[in-house]
């Protein structure tokens, strides 16, 4: 992550937790395809952005679009979808996020 990377939305700490999702495992932010801005969740994007959400198409899943809030490393969509912990620092990620994957990534 570059020093200029900003997390948009209603964050509550420096590990990307937000007012909507703030358990110990809620430590990722997603770079939204539509605006290329990192948000902690789809609700934060909906409250902050002035446009419709676009999902990452499968042919772009190699893009760095997921940020670990603990170590600040970025990972490709495909790497994120294939793991339950950050590949860089090993922090566990919230397995319940799978219920919302279709909001960020074209999973059809």
N, C-alpha and C positions, 0 to 999 in steps of 0.2 A: 504494500500500500504506500502510495506516495504521501508526503507530508501534507499535501493539499487535498487529500481525499476527505470529503465531508459526508457525514451521515445525516440525511434529512429525516424529518418526522419528529415524533414526540418521544425522544430517547430519555431514559431515566438514569443511565450510567454510561461509563466510557467503554463498556463491553457490548454495546448496541442493543441492550434490552430497551423495551419501550413500554408505554402505558398499557398496551394491549397484551403483550407477551413478555413476562419478566421472571421466569423461573431460572434456576441455576443453569439450565441447558439452553436457554434462549440467547445464544451468543453469536448469531450470524446476521448479516445484513445482505440483502439482495440488490444487485444493480439492475434496475428495471430497464428492459429493452427499449421502452418508449422514450425515456428521457436520459438514460445512462447515468442516473443518480442512485446512490445507495440509500435504501430505506430498510428499517428493521422488519417491516411487515406490509402486507397488502392494505391493511386498514390505515396505516400511517401514510402510504402513498395516496390512498383515496381521499384522505383529509387534507393533504398538502398540495397535491398536483392538480393542475387545471386541464387535464387531458385523460383520455381513456388509457387503460393499461394494455400493453402489448406483451405477449409471452415470448420467451426465447425459442425460436424454431430449432428443431433437432439438428439441422445442419450448422448451427452456430453454438452447439453445446461445448465446443472447445474454448469458447471465450471465457476470460476471467470475469466472473459475474457474481461470485459469492465471497463475502469477506468474513473471516473469523474475527469476532470482536475481542477475543483474548489476546492472540498474537499478532493480529492485524495483517495476516497473510491473505492473499486472494487465491481462490481456487476456481478451476473451470467448472462449469455446470455439471459435466459428466462425472468429474471427480467427486463433487458434492453429492450427487445422486447415488453414487456407489459406496458411500461411507456412512458410518455412524459417529465418527469423531474427526476432528481436524487432522488432516494429513501432516501438518507442520508441527503442531504442539500437542496433539493427542487429546485435547479437551472433548468430552462427550457432547454430541449435538442432540437436540430434541427430536426424538424419533416420531413424535406426534406431528411434526411439520409436514410429514408425508401426505397428510390429509389436505394440505393446501398447495401442493406442488403444481397442480394444474393452473393455479392462478399466476404462476411465474414462468413456467416452462410448458411448451407444447408437448404434452404427454400422450397425445392421441396416436 
